[in-house]
Amino acid sequence: MPFLVSGSSFLVKIEARTNKPETRNNKPEIRNIMQKYRALIVDDEENSRSNTKNMLQNYCPEIDVVGEAASGMEGKVKIQDLKPHVVFLDINMPGMNGFEMLEGIYNRDFCVVFLTAYSEHGINAVKAGAT
């Protein structure tokens, strides 16, 4: 399911109870189980890719950026090669925009996080399934 992100970061935390006895204050111990999610960043602007990657590295240790693409066509190839769990996708790119890139990918087994600085793309992102 795609998400629309504007100025915030994507974060997933998974918590699980341990099999240890309850602690002194009679509350069960909780520990974080961190699963690494493979991510691809598709954006035609190098600064935007760099900023997104830095935000993910600094604030989302669960996300492992495994690749970057500077165009929709390159993004399609990298999705096939890298098999990411999540794709951070710019909408407004020359040649092939983010929506056009997704049109040719069937049986998607990854999440999409749309990245855009243009509010007018929000409606199209929602139509494409963003929440």
N, C-alpha and C positions, 0 to 999 in steps of 0.2 A: 504494500500500500504506500503510495507516495505521500510525502509531507511537503508543506510549503514553509520554508524558513526564511525569515527576514530579520537579520541582525541578531540571531541567537545561535546557540550550538545544539547539536544533537547529542543526547546522552542516554545511555542504557546502563542500568545497574541491576544486577541479579543478586538476590540475597537468599540464603538458605539456612535453615536451622541445622545445628550440628547435633550429633548423637550424644553429646556430653551432658552430664547432669546440670540442673539449673544452678545458677550462680547464687551468691549469698543473698542478694536482694530478691530472690525467688523469681527472677525473670530468666527465660531461656537465653542462652548465648546465641548471638547472630554473627555470622561471618559472611564476608563478601566472596562470592565465587565469580571471578572475572573471566568471561569468555571474550576472546579477541574477535572483533568483527572486521572483516577485510573490507576496505573502502577504496573506491576510485573517485577521483575528483575530475570532473569534465567542465572546463571553463576556458574560453579563448583568451582571457586576460591573465597573464603570468602573476601579477600582483594579487589578484583575487584567489588564484590557486594557492599561492604562498600563504596568504592570510588565513584561508580556510584550513590548510594543513597545520599551520601554527596553532590555531584555535583548537583543533581536534587533538593535537599532541599535548597541549597545555591543560585542557579541560576535560578531555574524554579519553582516559587511558585505555578504555575498552575498544577503541577504534584504532586499527592499524592501517594507515594509508599505504596501500600496496602499489598505487600507480596514479599517474596524472595524464590527462589528455587535453590537447589544446583545440580540439574540434569535435564535432559530432561524429564524423567518420572515424577519426582516431579512437573516440570513445567506444564505438561499436566493436572495433577490433580488440581493444583492451578488455572490454567486458567478456568477450569470448575467451581470451587468453588468461585473464587473471581470476575470473569467476568470483567477483566481489559479492559480499552480503549486502552492501549498501553503496549506492552511487549518488554522490553530491553533484547535481547537474544544473549548470547555468541554463537559463531559458533563452536569452537573447545572444545568439552567436551567429556570425556570418556564415553563409553557405548553407549549413544545416542547423536549425535551431534545436533546442532540447526536445521539444515535442516531436519534431520530425525524426530525430534520432531514435526516440522510443517506438515510433510507429513500426519500424521494421524489425523489432525484437519481439518474438513470440515466446510464450512460455517463460516469462520473466521469473527468475527465482531469486530476485534481489529487491530490496527496498529502494525507493527513489526519494531523495530529499532535493526539492527544487530550490535553487539559490537565485535570487534576482534582486536587482535594485529598482525595478520598475513595477509600481503598484498595479498597472494595467494588466500585467501578466497573471495576477492572482486569480481572476475569473477563469482564465484558460487552464490554470493549474488545477483548480477545483474541478473543472469539467474532465480533466485527465485523471481524476481520482485522488487529488491531494486532500488532506484533512488538516 
